[in-house]
Amino acid sequence: MTIIEPQIKQTIQEHQANAPIPLGRLAKSLGLQVKLSTLPAGISGEIRPSGSSYVIKVNRHDSAGRQRFTLAHEIGHYILHRSEIGSGIADDALYRSKLSDAREAEANRFAAELLMPYALLQPQIAALGNIPLSEKAPQLASLFGVSETAMKIRLGLQ
């Protein structure tokens, strides 16, 4: 697992005060430029060097929840794999790229932790009362601005 620099970790934590996590503001505070773009079929997002920083493109044709996960995933590549980005990384609809499966899994875990931090998730789960976790997933997904599938995975339901 890649070690995250303390300053970057603090910046992330400052943006995780409330759900949904303000990804655009986080990206900006990290010096990243984010663009909604029409990308080739099957490509959800990409990150490329741009001058002294990086630009992240997110497929404008994906659902809002998918776009948010893609952006979080690409921020993960920037934080965890910056030295491996080279001229750019494009991730397909299953968040696969030319990087190893381990690197892609690491970026997916980072995205889930960024978007749905347990410190925010646990109180919301409790606030929804005594109903099965599977029935809480749609409300939690809406609150956190993610897909129901992403939330179910985070909750260990899939």
C-alpha positions in Angstrom: 0.0 0.0 0.0 1.3 3.4 -0.9 1.9 5.9 1.9 0.0 9.1 1.5 1.9 12.3 2.4 0.7 13.8 5.7 -0.2 17.2 4.0 -2.3 15.4 1.3 -4.0 13.2 4.0 -4.9 16.4 5.9 -6.3 18.0 2.8 -8.4 15.0 2.2 -9.7 14.9 5.8 -10.6 18.6 5.6 -12.9 17.8 2.7 -14.5 14.8 4.4 -16.5 16.8 7.0 -19.9 16.2 5.4 -21.5 14.0 2.8 -21.5 14.2 -0.2 -17.7 14.8 -0.3 -17.0 17.9 -2.4 -14.7 16.2 -4.9 -14.4 19.3 -7.2 -13.1 21.4 -4.3 -10.8 18.6 -3.2 -9.3 18.3 -6.7 -8.8 22.0 -6.9 -7.1 22.1 -3.6 -4.7 19.4 -4.8 -4.0 21.5 -7.9 -5.9 19.3 -10.3 -8.1 20.5 -13.1 -11.3 18.5 -13.7 -13.2 18.5 -17.0 -16.4 16.8 -18.0 -15.6 15.4 -21.5 -16.9 13.1 -24.2 -14.5 10.2 -24.0 -14.3 7.2 -26.3 -16.9 4.5 -25.7 -16.2 2.4 -22.6 -13.8 5.0 -21.1 -15.0 6.4 -17.8 -12.1 8.7 -17.0 -8.4 9.6 -17.5 -5.7 11.6 -15.9 -2.9 13.2 -17.8 -0.1 15.7 -17.1 -0.9 19.3 -18.1 1.9 21.8 -17.6 3.2 21.5 -14.0 0.0 19.7 -12.8 -2.6 17.2 -14.1 -6.0 17.3 -15.7 -8.7 14.7 -15.0 -11.3 14.1 -17.6 -14.5 12.4 -16.6 -17.0 11.0 -19.2 -19.9 13.4 -19.3 -22.2 10.6 -20.6 -21.9 8.5 -17.4 -24.4 8.8 -14.5 -23.6 11.4 -11.8 -22.7 8.6 -9.3 -20.4 7.0 -11.8 -18.8 10.3 -12.6 -18.1 10.9 -8.9 -16.6 7.5 -8.5 -14.5 8.0 -11.6 -13.2 11.4 -10.3 -12.4 9.8 -6.9 -10.6 6.9 -8.7 -8.5 9.3 -10.8 -7.7 11.4 -7.7 -6.5 8.1 -6.2 -4.2 7.5 -9.2 -2.8 11.0 -8.7 -2.2 10.5 -5.0 -1.1 6.9 -5.1 0.5 6.4 -8.5 1.7 9.8 -9.7 5.1 8.4 -10.6 3.4 5.8 -12.9 1.1 8.1 -14.8 3.6 9.0 -17.5 1.8 10.6 -20.4 -1.6 9.5 -19.0 -3.9 6.8 -17.7 -7.3 6.1 -19.2 -9.6 3.8 -17.2 -12.3 1.8 -18.9 -15.8 1.3 -17.5 -14.6 -1.3 -15.1 -11.8 1.0 -13.9 -9.0 -0.9 -15.6 -6.1 0.7 -17.3 -2.6 -0.3 -18.4 -1.6 -0.3 -14.7 -1.6 -3.6 -12.8 -4.8 -5.0 -11.4 -3.3 -4.3 -7.9 -2.9 -0.6 -8.8 -6.4 -0.4 -10.1 -7.8 -2.2 -7.0 -5.8 0.3 -4.9 -7.4 3.2 -6.7 -10.9 1.7 -6.3 -10.3 1.2 -2.6 -9.1 4.8 -2.3 -12.2 6.1 -4.2 -14.5 4.1 -1.9 -12.8 5.4 1.2 -12.7 9.0 -0.1 -16.4 9.0 -1.1 -17.8 6.9 1.8 -15.6 7.3 4.8 -16.6 5.1 7.7 -16.5 8.1 10.1 -19.4 9.7 8.1 -21.1 6.4 7.1 -21.5 4.8 10.5 -23.6 7.6 12.1 -25.8 7.7 9.0 -26.3 3.9 9.2 -27.3 4.3 12.9 -29.6 7.2 12.1 -31.6 5.1 9.7 -32.7 2.9 12.6 -33.4 -0.8 12.9 -34.0 -1.8 9.3 -31.8 -4.2 7.4 -28.6 -2.8 6.0 -29.6 -3.7 2.5 -32.7 -1.5 2.8 -30.5 1.4 4.0 -28.2 1.2 0.9 -30.4 3.3 -1.5 -30.8 6.2 1.0 -27.1 6.1 1.9 -26.1 6.0 -1.8 -28.2 9.1 -2.4 -26.8 10.9 0.6 -23.2 10.2 -0.4 -23.7 10.9 -4.1 -22.7 7.4 -5.2 -24.3 4.5 -7.1 -26.3 2.0 -5.1 -23.9 -0.6 -6.3 -20.9 1.3 -4.9 -22.6 1.7 -1.6 -23.5 -2.0 -1.4 -19.9 -2.9 -2.1 -18.8 -0.5 0.6 -21.3 -2.0 3.1 -20.1 -5.5 2.3 -23.4 -6.5 0.7 -21.9 -7.4 -2.6 
